[in-house]
Amino acid sequence: MSGMDVILLGTGSPLPSPDRAGPSTLVHAGGLDLLFDCGRGVLMRAAAALRGPASFATVFLTHLHSDHVTDFNDVITSRWALSPLPNPLRVVGPEGTQRLVDRTLDMLADDIGYRIAHHDDLNEPPQVVVTEVTEGVVFDEAGVRVIAAPTDHAPVRPTVGYRVEHAGAAVAIAGDTIPCPGLDQLCAGADIYVQTVVRESIIKAIPFQRLQDVIDYHSTIEQAAQTAARAGARILVMTHPVPPPPPEAAPEWIAEAAAHFDGEIHLGVDLLTVST
């Protein structure tokens, strides 16, 4: 049986980086491409992975922080304008996702009008079908099941993480969250656990309160590793590192996690692929 491929399309954070696109992860399972979050540059990185907006079976949003939805509008527009036949975009996300879609389509109204006026075979605006979720099975097709559970990124509420199951394997896509029961549920026995992380020791040494504030609603390296160990996960993939580390610092981040988790550990870079 075929497994799953986890492709980190973007491993960045709100801090712009020349090497890291915004947070976005693609899971390929059962012949389907599932996109989790839509950070800056998502379609550029998808093109590098030989994927495109028309191929996304569903877009899953973990939460509505700007860095996770910066290029959501690009996904909507590109899928609509580049699909030869109507190709509705399915979007799954927490409460508030429908409002995000409505506002995004309002923002795109001028562009939509221009394109319909110019192309005789483009007669309708983009079709976006939204399902707002809190927990439970939110996708079940082609032998691929996706389960949502609430996470804790307060004061951002609500937020969700996802667990993708296929062919006896499981991948947890956590999004931004501190340890919480929902996260443990998603990660239990997972083959791959993808977690956004911050490095507390470096952030605390930077005298900028707004940056230090990120510690209390993101998992630290230590917490992510402890979650992986507690859940019995096989592989920990750290993404969205804050602050973004230079390549030579990667061993330090991995060593910090390895003090708490004895499984396989990766510090994500854009286009890293990890398979079950």
C-alpha positions in Angstrom: 0.0 0.0 0.0 1.2 3.5 -0.8 2.0 5.9 2.0 1.8 9.6 2.3 4.1 12.4 1.3 4.3 15.5 3.4 5.8 18.4 1.5 6.6 21.6 3.3 5.7 24.3 0.8 6.5 27.1 3.2 8.2 27.0 6.5 8.2 30.7 7.3 6.5 32.8 9.9 5.2 36.5 10.0 8.9 37.5 9.9 9.8 37.8 6.2 12.7 35.5 5.1 14.5 35.3 1.8 14.5 31.5 2.1 11.2 30.6 3.7 7.8 31.1 2.1 4.8 31.5 4.4 3.4 28.5 6.4 1.9 25.9 4.1 2.0 22.2 4.0 0.9 19.8 1.3 0.0 16.2 2.0 -0.2 13.8 -0.9 -2.2 10.7 -0.1 -4.4 8.3 -2.1 -3.7 10.3 -5.3 -5.0 13.5 -3.7 -3.3 16.7 -2.9 -4.5 18.2 0.4 -3.3 21.8 1.2 -2.9 23.0 4.8 -2.8 26.8 5.1 -1.9 29.3 2.4 1.1 31.5 3.5 2.9 33.9 1.3 4.3 32.4 -1.9 2.4 29.1 -1.6 1.7 28.7 -5.3 5.4 29.5 -6.2 6.5 26.7 -3.9 3.7 24.4 -5.1 5.0 25.0 -8.7 8.4 24.0 -7.5 6.9 20.8 -6.2 5.2 20.2 -9.6 1.8 21.0 -8.1 -0.8 23.6 -8.9 -4.0 25.2 -7.6 -6.2 23.1 -9.8 -4.9 19.9 -8.1 -5.9 20.8 -4.6 -8.7 18.4 -3.5 -9.4 20.6 -0.5 -7.7 23.5 1.3 -7.7 23.1 5.1 -7.1 26.2 7.3 -5.8 25.8 10.8 -6.7 29.4 11.8 -7.1 32.8 10.3 -3.8 34.6 11.4 -2.6 36.6 8.4 0.6 34.7 7.8 -1.4 31.5 7.3 -3.8 32.9 4.8 -1.8 35.6 3.1 -2.0 34.0 -0.4 -5.4 32.4 0.0 -6.7 34.9 -2.5 -4.1 33.7 -5.0 -5.3 30.1 -4.6 -8.9 31.2 -5.3 -8.0 33.4 -8.3 -5.5 31.0 -9.9 -7.7 27.9 -9.6 -10.6 29.8 -11.1 -8.8 31.5 -13.9 -6.6 28.6 -14.9 -9.1 25.7 -14.8 -10.6 25.0 -18.2 -13.9 23.8 -16.6 -15.7 24.9 -13.5 -13.6 23.7 -10.5 -15.1 24.8 -7.2 -12.6 25.2 -4.4 -13.4 23.3 -1.2 -12.2 24.9 2.0 -12.4 23.5 5.5 -11.5 25.6 8.5 -12.6 26.9 11.9 -15.6 29.2 12.5 -15.0 32.4 10.7 -13.7 30.8 7.5 -16.9 31.7 5.6 -16.5 35.3 6.6 -12.9 35.2 5.4 -14.0 33.7 2.0 -16.8 36.3 1.6 -14.4 39.2 2.4 -11.7 37.8 0.1 -14.2 37.5 -2.8 -15.3 41.1 -2.1 -11.7 42.2 -2.3 -11.3 40.3 -5.6 -14.5 41.8 -7.1 -12.8 44.2 -9.5 -10.4 41.5 -10.8 -13.3 39.0 -11.2 -15.2 41.5 -13.2 -12.3 42.2 -15.5 -11.6 38.6 -16.2 -15.3 37.7 -16.9 -15.5 40.7 -19.3 -12.3 39.6 -21.1 -12.8 35.8 -21.4 -15.9 34.6 -23.3 -15.7 31.1 -21.6 -15.5 32.5 -18.1 -19.0 33.3 -17.1 -19.2 32.8 -13.3 -17.2 34.1 -10.4 -15.1 31.7 -8.4 -17.0 29.1 -6.5 -15.8 28.4 -3.0 -17.5 25.8 -0.9 -16.8 26.2 2.8 -17.2 23.8 5.7 -16.6 25.2 9.2 -15.4 22.6 11.6 -14.5 22.1 15.3 -13.7 18.4 15.6 -14.4 15.0 14.1 -14.1 13.6 10.6 -14.0 16.5 8.0 -12.9 14.6 4.9 -13.3 11.0 3.8 -12.5 10.2 0.2 -10.3 7.8 -1.9 -9.2 6.0 1.3 -8.1 9.2 2.9 -9.6 10.5 6.1 -9.0 13.8 7.7 -9.9 14.4 11.4 -10.0 17.8 13.0 -9.6 18.7 16.7 -9.5 22.0 18.6 -6.1 23.4 19.4 -5.0 26.3 21.8 -3.6 29.4 20.2 -5.5 31.8 22.4 -6.4 34.6 22.1 -6.9 33.4 18.5 -10.1 31.4 18.7 -11.2 29.0 17.4 -8.2 27.1 16.0 -8.0 23.5 14.7 -5.4 21.0 13.8 -5.8 18.0 11.5 -4.9 14.3 11.3 -4.6 12.7 7.9 -5.1 8.9 7.8 -4.4 6.7 4.8 -3.2 3.1 4.2 -2.6 2.5 7.9 -0.5 5.6 8.4 -1.2 9.0 10.1 0.1 12.5 9.7 -0.7 15.3 12.2 -0.7 18.9 11.0 -0.8 20.9 14.2 -0.7 24.6 13.1 0.0 27.2 15.8 -0.7 25.8 19.2 0.6 25.1 22.6 0.3 21.6 24.1 -3.4 20.8 24.7 -5.7 17.7 24.7 -6.8 18.2 21.1 -3.2 18.2 20.0 -2.5 15.0 21.9 -5.5 13.4 20.2 -4.2 14.4 16.7 -0.7 13.2 17.4 -1.5 9.8 19.0 0.6 7.2 17.3 1.3 9.5 14.3 3.9 8.5 11.8 4.7 12.2 11.1 3.9 15.2 13.4 4.3 18.6 11.9 4.5 21.4 14.5 5.2 25.1 14.3 7.9 26.0 16.9 9.7 28.9 18.6 13.1 28.8 20.2 12.4 30.3 23.6 16.1 30.9 24.6 16.8 33.2 21.6 13.5 35.1 21.8 13.9 35.9 25.5 17.3 37.4 24.7 15.8 39.9 22.2 14.5 43.0 23.9 11.3 43.4 21.9 8.1 42.6 23.8 6.0 42.0 20.7 8.4 39.2 19.7 8.6 37.8 23.2 4.8 37.6 23.2 4.9 34.8 20.7 6.2 32.4 23.3 3.0 32.1 25.2 0.8 30.8 22.3 3.2 28.7 20.2 4.9 25.4 21.1 8.5 25.8 22.0 11.0 23.2 20.6 10.9 21.5 24.0 7.1 21.4 24.1 6.9 20.0 20.6 9.4 17.3 21.4 7.5 16.4 24.6 4.2 16.2 22.7 5.9 13.9 20.1 7.2 11.7 22.9 4.0 11.6 24.8 2.0 10.7 21.7 4.4 8.0 20.5 5.0 9.8 17.2 7.6 8.4 14.9 8.9 11.6 13.2 8.8 15.2 14.4 9.0 17.9 11.7 9.5 21.4 13.1 8.3 24.2 10.9 7.5 27.9 11.1 10.6 28.4 13.3 10.8 31.7 15.1 13.2 33.3 14.8 14.1 31.9 11.4 17.5 30.1 12.0 20.4 30.2 9.6 21.2 26.7 8.1 24.2 26.3 10.3 22.0 26.5 13.4 19.8 23.6 12.5 21.8 21.1 14.5 21.2 23.2 17.7 17.4 23.2 17.1 17.4 19.4 16.5 19.6 18.7 19.5 17.2 20.8 21.7 14.3 18.6 20.6 16.4 15.4 20.8 16.8 15.9 24.6 13.1 15.1 24.9 12.2 12.9 21.9 14.3 10.0 20.6 12.5 9.6 17.3 13.5 11.1 13.9 13.6 14.9 13.9 13.7 17.4 11.1 14.0 21.2 11.2 11.9 22.0 8.1 13.1 24.0 5.1 10.9 24.8 2.1 10.2 21.8 -0.1 11.4 19.3 2.4 9.5 16.0 1.7 9.0 13.5 4.5 7.2 10.2 3.7 5.4 7.6 5.8 
